[in-house]
Amino acid sequence: MDFCLGIAGFLEKSISEYVDIAKRTGMNKLEILFGMNREMSPQLYRDMKGDEIKKVKKIFEWSAVKAHALVVPNDFTSAEWKEHLEFAKNAVDTAEFLQTGIIVMYGGSFPQFDRSKDDWNYRRMPAISKALFTQSVDCFQSLIEYTGDRPIRFAIENHDNMTFSGKHFKKFLDAVGSEKIGVAFDPTNFRCLGEDPFVAFNLLKDRIYHFHLKGAHKVDDMVVFDHFMDKDDFDWAKMLKLLKGIYVGVYVIESLFPNIAEEATVKNMEFFNNILGSL
């Protein structure tokens, strides 16, 4: 199983620190947030040019750790969609420079969080209008045209609106109509939105380009994120067994809580290796 260190718990780390954490946890791949500005992501951002971006590339070359995926927090359904499209095009150019093959994006609207009690709980947003659906599709088609034959694919993470269920997600992929775009499949996100991940998997399995692993458990009628995956009641063994022979990509260990992110990453990677050993 090829693991990648997920960005969520390490957002405020420098590139050098983040690379060192990857090496300490036994990984050689990183998922990196590509921000609109330095405040959003101190590691990599839109206006990073010249010697600064060359220095980042050198860090990866010297460490033998790869920038496997860029996470681009776009919203093509917003009033600022033109700026978001230009931002995404800039991410394509940066990915090409860093030899990164996956760009993780959102279908429409940023994910919504409730940070009460130190847990992140997804809220399903109201369905977007047909006009905004079309606007988002048009933006992705424009982005794909801009990318051309560069070896870069787009993996849309399942969050809310048009990607909250497998059925809605497939409709969106079909509307874009390109193999350049697929799914950043996150079973836990589907669970938090009330969607059965196995139902979604059957609809989307041929288009999974990126895969997130993170834990959750039920509290009353709500699924909330968890630190350690050995507390999770989800049937991960069943999911990983289904993926064998279908998904040949990287598995991203996503630990959300900064104060224990490294510890949780190590324990969660051990959890998945134990499952794989039993299959």
C-alpha positions, 0 to 999 in steps of 0.5 A, spaced: 500 500 500 503 506 497 501 511 503 501 519 502 501 524 508 495 528 508 495 536 509 490 537 513 493 536 520 500 540 518 497 546 514 502 551 518 508 547 517 513 549 512 515 545 506 522 543 510 518 541 516 512 537 512 518 533 508 521 531 515 515 529 518 513 525 511 520 522 512 519 520 520 512 517 518 515 513 513 512 516 507 515 519 501 509 523 498 505 529 500 499 532 499 500 540 499 495 545 500 496 550 494 493 557 497 491 563 494 496 567 498 501 566 503 496 566 509 492 561 506 498 556 505 505 558 507 507 552 504 505 553 497 501 559 494 499 563 487 504 568 488 510 564 489 515 565 483 522 565 481 527 563 486 522 562 492 518 556 488 525 553 485 527 553 492 521 548 494 522 544 488 530 543 490 527 541 497 523 535 494 529 533 489 534 533 495 529 529 500 527 524 495 520 526 497 515 527 492 509 533 491 504 527 489 498 532 489 496 539 490 489 541 494 486 547 490 480 550 494 476 552 488 469 555 488 466 555 481 459 556 484 461 563 487 461 570 484 468 570 484 468 564 479 473 567 474 478 569 479 478 561 482 479 559 475 485 563 474 487 561 480 486 553 478 490 555 472 496 557 476 495 551 480 496 547 473 502 551 471 505 550 478 503 542 478 507 541 472 513 545 475 513 540 481 512 534 476 505 533 480 500 529 477 494 530 481 490 536 483 485 535 488 479 540 487 472 541 489 465 541 485 462 547 488 462 551 494 467 550 499 466 544 505 462 547 511 465 545 518 462 546 525 468 546 529 464 546 536 467 541 541 473 540 536 470 536 531 469 538 524 462 536 522 459 536 515 453 540 513 450 538 507 449 545 503 442 546 499 443 543 492 445 548 487 441 551 481 442 548 474 445 555 472 451 554 477 451 547 476 453 549 468 457 554 471 462 549 474 462 544 469 464 550 464 469 552 468 472 545 469 472 544 461 476 550 461 481 548 466 482 541 462 482 545 455 488 549 459 491 543 461 492 540 454 496 534 454 500 535 460 500 529 465 496 532 470 489 529 472 483 533 477 481 529 482 474 532 485 473 531 493 466 529 495 464 534 499 457 538 499 452 540 493 453 536 487 458 531 490 454 529 496 452 523 493 455 518 488 449 519 484 450 527 484 457 526 483 456 521 477 452 526 474 457 532 474 463 527 472 458 525 466 457 533 464 464 535 464 465 529 460 473 528 460 477 522 463 482 528 465 477 529 471 475 523 476 474 523 484 478 524 490 474 519 494 473 520 501 468 514 505 468 518 511 466 525 508 460 521 504 458 518 511 458 525 514 453 527 509 449 521 510 451 517 504 453 510 504 460 510 501 459 503 498 453 505 494 457 511 492 463 507 490 459 502 486 457 508 482 464 512 482 469 506 482 472 507 475 474 514 476 477 514 483 484 518 482 485 519 489 483 516 496 483 519 503 483 515 509 481 518 515 476 516 521 470 517 524 465 515 529 457 516 531 455 520 536 447 520 536 445 521 529 451 524 527 458 522 524 464 526 527 471 525 525 476 522 530 483 522 531 485 514 531 482 509 526 482 503 530 476 507 534 472 507 527 466 503 526 466 503 518 468 496 515 475 498 512 477 491 510 471 491 506 472 497 502 480 496 501 478 489 499 473 492 493 479 497 491 484 491 490 485 490 483 481 497 481 485 502 484 492 503 483 493 510 486 496 512 492 492 512 499 492 519 503 492 518 511 489 524 513 489 526 520 485 533 522 487 535 528 494 539 528 496 537 536 496 530 535 497 529 527 503 526 527 502 521 532 495 519 529 498 518 522 503 513 524 498 509 528 493 510 522 498 507 517 499 501 522 492 500 522 491 500 515 497 495 514 494 490 519 488 490 515 492 489 509 495 483 512 489 480 514 486 480 507 
